[in-house]
Amino acid sequence: MSDAIPLLDLGPAFAGEPGALEATAAELRRICETVGFLFIANHGVPFELVDATFAAAARFHAQPLEAKMAVKLDDAMQGYLPYKSSTTRANGLVAVRKPNENEAFFVNPERDPARPANRWPEAIPEFREVTLRYFAALEALSMRLLPIYARALDLPADYFTPLCDRSLSSLRLTHYPPVAYGSDEYGIAPHTDSSFFTLLAQNPVPGLQIRTQAGEWISAPVIPRTFVVNTGDVLNRWTNGRFLSTPHRAFNTMDAPRYAIPYFFHPNPETMIEALPTCVDEANPPRFPAQTVGEYMAWFRGQNYAHFRKDAATAA
């Protein structure tokens, strides 16, 4: 099963070795067109920071419910999402009506003083510092990945950079408690991500499953010191369906709690998502309507999070 999700070594490209950018981009192109998921190694994110962020997530979710509800999710999609408060509806993969068996804490960028500030737990003063350091590290990694994605699509290496330098990215610290799942119950139901791409640090408690192009659900192995990367819907639309946004789901079938700390990388909110010039021709016209990242995200969040459903648009 592990062979179904390829491993991409970023070391040569990040070191600037001759020819490495093009070689890495060619391999990324192959993976994104056939699988949509990969592991990355030699990514440059300190392992100690990853461990500290997992520990911060565990400490936050170990708090009493009253303390977590004091920073409940707000209109800016930041703060605490209570247990069973989201239902995955946006992708039409399965007829899900039961809420997801998880709770989460969302962190947004803090670069824009005009945006509402993140909500932080008062009882854990170090929580803010750790999560913002992790957020910054993954934002930096994402920006380093953009030239590889650009060349994978036969675009100039700097094509995506100005379109993603004020991104709508978010960090989600998720807790999946041990659960005996019933019918139509999931840690998180089958879905595709809304992102450009998603970065998921590895932890010792497995639970991620992806759907192969043959329709088989397989478990992703745990490869220490790597990240799982998957194409999101924004990049799928940008590439006119060429790069796959692969369905995935998660469970916790272990006796111990499972934590996940996915980072969802998005372009700038005003960036228009329409088919890239290298992904359309007379035989392959645009498949998706053009819309901004902000418009797409508002629709996606309204579909999946009860907090936003009252304001959601009715269609993408």
Helices and strands as residue ranges (DSSP letters): G 2-4, E 7-9, H 11-14, H 20-34, E 37-41, H 47-61, H 65-69, E 79-81, E 103-107, H 125-152, G 161-163, E 170-176, E 188-191, E 197-201, E 208-211, E 217-219, E 227-231, H 233-238, E 248-250, E 258-260, E 263-265, E 272-273, G 277-279, E 291-292, H 293-304, G 306-311
